[in-house]
Amino acid sequence: MSLRVGGSLVWMGYVAVALVALSEFLAGAVLLKNGLAAARRKGYSKLPLMGWGAISEGILLALSTPILGLVGVVMLTDWLEMTALFDPARGGDVMTFMFMFWFYGHPAVYLPLMPTVAILYTLLPRYLGRPIWSYWSAVTAFALLTLLGFIVYPHHFQPAENVSGWLQRATQILTLLIFIPSTLHVFNWIATLWSDPIPDTARRAVPFKFMIASIFFLMYGGVTAYVNAQIATDSDFVHNTYFVPAHFHAMFVGFMANMAMAGIYYLYPYFTGRMYSQGMGNTHFWFWQIGIFTKVTMMYLLGFNYFPRWVVDYLDLPQWSTPQLILTGAAYLIGLGFIVFVYNIMRSSTRGVAVSGDPWAIGDSDSAKAGSAKPVPAE
């Protein structure tokens, strides 16, 4: 499409794709180098799970982004008519583009996932005051996600007629297999929560609340993805509907954005020396959870009512217009929650309660009011 309607400056987009790939490759090299250096220094069996997350992220970036760079270069040379690899009008094949792009594109989905999981593994023991339930199951899950992330990408274009026969069966089986590492992570977190009572200070902490919500949305988005692993159902019914954006938003907003907020709230007193407003933090939390859950649920409902993706307008059908209206209201609620968050961190940077020492340590009255928790001793 870009070759047909991109205009005279579309080459800048192709160059940008190649530059993004180079940037991501360099980031992956740094993460992989640092993760492996830490593993050699501390020993692989003692490497914090954040380190395993860095290694997994580095591998994903280092191996997938060269293909993205090659896609950008070939799109440029096709546009210059030096090659015709992707252009069907000159003997090229669009499916070649699909296979090359999604070899990067599916690992790209995990690029924000790996750090999110690593942050959760870091903060959950911190607030509970006890180690994670199973260290090696977490390491195994990181490894399996990294491996399977490279070989399940054909499920992104299952409705294409070329995805049939053995490739279709392999895609279905591999997509089902990727539930195993995801379930290992979730079970690990739940077992850690279940193993002993949760401290009251953790229950009051805004970052902890965002962590629990993240775990919920990972399950909400992950369990429903089982439908996408069923080739007939996915290809003929849900793949081209809002069901897929519902899964995507549950994972990216419900899981990853929630965990990003948990990390920001956790680090805030370390960076500013002051504690944010607990009341505004709780308001942000509830606005987000109600908004995200409502938005994702309406998207699932629209998907089951066969609302199509990639449209700018639609028929005024009750089964489409009513969920869309509710979805829009939920999106505004998420936006309002973000405004509360921005105001909170800006105002609290000068007016928040000053903290000294460890802002999350038990026994400090100011941090206890903000939701402190017993720290896990450093290794």
NORWOZI-V350985 format. One line per field, one symbol per residue. phi: phi as a letter, one per 20 degrees, with the letter a starting at -180 (. if undefined). burial: 1 if it has 24 or more other ideal C-beta (glycine too) atoms within 12 Angstrom, else 0. A space follows every 10 residues. Layout:
phi->???
burial->???
This chain:
phi->.ffecfnfdf gfffffgfff ffffffffff ffffffffff fenffdfgff fffffffffg ffeefgffgf gfffffffff mecbfdeffc nebffffgff fffeffgffe fefgffffff feefffeemb ffgbffffff fgffffffge cdffffcgff ffebmfffff ffffffffff fffgffffff fffefbgegg fffeffgfff fffffgffff fffffgffee gffffecdfe dfffgfgfff ffefefffff fgfffffgff fdmcefffff fffggfgfff ffffffffff ffffemfffm cdbbfeegfd ffffffffff ffffffffff fffffffffd dfffdcmefd efoefffffe oebffegff
burial->0110000000 0001001100 1001100110 1100100110 0000001111 1111111111 1111111111 1111111110 0000111000 0001011111 1111111111 1111111111 1111111111 1110101110 1111110111 1111111111 0010001100 1101110110 1111111110 0110000110 1101111111 1111111111 1101101111 1001100111 1111111111 1111111111 1111110110 0101111101 1111101111 1111111111 1110101000 0000000001 0011011001 1011001101 1001100100 0110100011 1001011101 111110000
